[in-house]
Amino acid sequence: MKKFIVLSILSLMSIGLWAQGLQKMSHDIRQLVNQTTQQAHRAQGTKQQETVRAMIRFSSNAEAVMAQFHCKAITHVGDIYIADIPISQLTALAEDEQVERIENHVGGKVLMDVAPDWIHLPALYEDPRLPQAFTGKGVMLGIIDVGLEVTHPNFYNADGTSLRVTRFLDQFAAENETYGKAIDLGREYTTEADIKGKGYSGDSHRTYHGTHCLGISAGSGYTTPYRGVAYETELAVVDSKVAGDSGFGSANELALMKYIFDYADERQMPCVITYSIGFNALPGDCVLFEEGISKLTGPGHIFVAAAGNEGDKLGYVCKPKGMAVAGTSLTGNKDGIAYLYSKDPFTLKVISKHTKPVDGSMKGDSLVYTPTEETVKKQLAGKQVSIARNDTCYTITFTRDSTDTDAGAVLLVVEGEDSFVQLVVEVEHSFVNDTDSDPRCGNATNDHSIGMPGCLPSVVTVGALNARKKYVDVKGDTIASWGRRTPEGTIAMFSSKGPTLDGLVKPDVVTPGVNIHASANSRYEEDYDYELVAKTTFEGREYPWVAISGTSMATPCMAGIVALWLQANPTLSPDDVKRIIRETSHPLGDGIPNNTYGYGLADAYAGVLNILGLPAAISELSQHQPSALTIRPADGGIRLSFDKAPTKSFAVRVYTVSGQLLGQHVIRPTASTDYLLPLNNASGICVVQVNSPEQGVTGSELIRK
């Protein structure tokens, strides 16, 4: 009897430790443990994933604990370690009292010539043959993406003579490659010879997402008009294995962020990273990822991320306290996945409708779930439904049987007047309000769709504006694509909307993200079809330029703007950048900020003026450049080039950035469109203010003498 009691106590202690270990795990880590347990019961010889890259926080003795459980440390961000962990050791590692949390998030999804006119860029970079004011020179621009061809002429200087990529890391590189060297994060290329020899990432034949995004941020344009925002930045390029590749997720991405910021520090340069990949966001599930990004960012370290492309679908249901019931329908071609989040008691009813294949009649079946149960699986009408609990997050999954011939939907109904419950759909699935089937199932909305890491407070989060309704492709065909979905100058239909699941107002800002023209991969194996807008021959190879849409395109546009701002002030922090956004963006939508546009449309030029303090130093300064006049340094002075000959007198004043007046002129019109004004004893950046009664002529400009 005593032996039985002792064994019972030990068993209960073991169960308690196991439960505590699970509570330390993020949702995806716990799911991996469950899947591995299930696979252990399958036939031997089945190939299984052996390790997972994850973030771990220890209370003490980090190195000793990792050694005990055979973990391989990759890097660390403060007290957050990123390590490859044997999956067989996950449960035991989590049960160790010195381990506080294990976290990873998998399933990352990859989410321009018109852009400068919308964000007021022409005054900043002018003609590439002339001295520039702000072009991103002296700033490191990093990208973590997929499908990158680093030797595209877009990533050389404007005349194609000098490659601007000085660091390249490829996680898809083959082990036996000639160039570069293997490191824990992939294969690293640090010399120009190795970077040119490598040329492109191992996945560049199947996607060109990263090449397009980098071109928007920093492309020189080469022989095309499709120049990027900060076209003289130095480039650090990382091709990530995050999108759909086992074992890689947010932990891997945090390590790559640190890799780029460390390289920028080594080069003693301020750095902005553009990131157009997103993960599902679950409340309270990304503690270490949030802390890690917060620790990596700061003065001269800015991280810019996409809001996501989920704004055109219903993906969120909220049942607040005081509301008795809320619901919707979960759809999918074959299966469906949704997440329920609640700290309160509730009742969930899952109802499956099934069409009989013989007579077409409908029948239904349901299950009732409460948080008292850990995991439930049930065969409902035509579907296998499971609900798995991970602390306060519940994963709802259905898989349609082969005999089920309807659209593959289940109804989800949440009850509990004293409970606050949120339902979030997985990225590849959607909710559909189906009040015809059940009047309780009409509460899904298209807000709360900001993905991770865009949902985090230290990140500059970018939504997409429809800045071009249509374009002409290389064949001469006019293409509308996403541009026809919403009016020009309004939010793109797909752009995700806030607030975040934790209640933050997001996005922070919007930039153009529809039909954006930029570089693409020459090694892409599929046809570009209608999206091809130009081709360039460079060093004997033909390179394409394409037009695509997404918050993926808006994000590098904003990152390029931040690079220009860092050139003006290399010590800007994320809070500084958000202040500049708040003070200089063009408001859009109702209430500022709002969960559609944030603070509105970014203005690169007004941001630089704000950083330099020019609105305060020069009282008459226009915070926009002229639209019908180009101002450039030339021949020891200033050249004014009008779109058409002026008919009325105009005034010109030239200042230093401290506000000192260098010279002033009142010019009477002639038949010419070009005027050359002297500018003696001036060097560095000058401010030119033009005032005229004629439309489009009044404005200011920054030039570098």
PyMOL commands that set and color helices and strands:
alter all, ss='L'
color gray80, all
select helices_A, chain A and resi 2-23+27-39+62-68+87-95+115-119+122-125+153-155+192-198+209-218+250-266+287-296+481-484+529-531+551-568+574-584+604-612+614-617
alter helices_A, ss='H'
color red, helices_A
select strands_A, chain A and resi 51-58+72-77+80-86+99-103+109-110+140-145+165-170+181-183+186-189+234-239+271-275+277-278+301-306+316-319+325-331+335-341+347-355+362-369+375-380+383-390+393-400+410-415+421-425+430-432+460-465+471-472+478-479+509-512+516-519+532-538+541-548+629-634+637-642+650-656+661-667+674-678+685-691+699-704
alter strands_A, ss='S'
color yellow, strands_A
deselect
rebuild
show_as cartoon
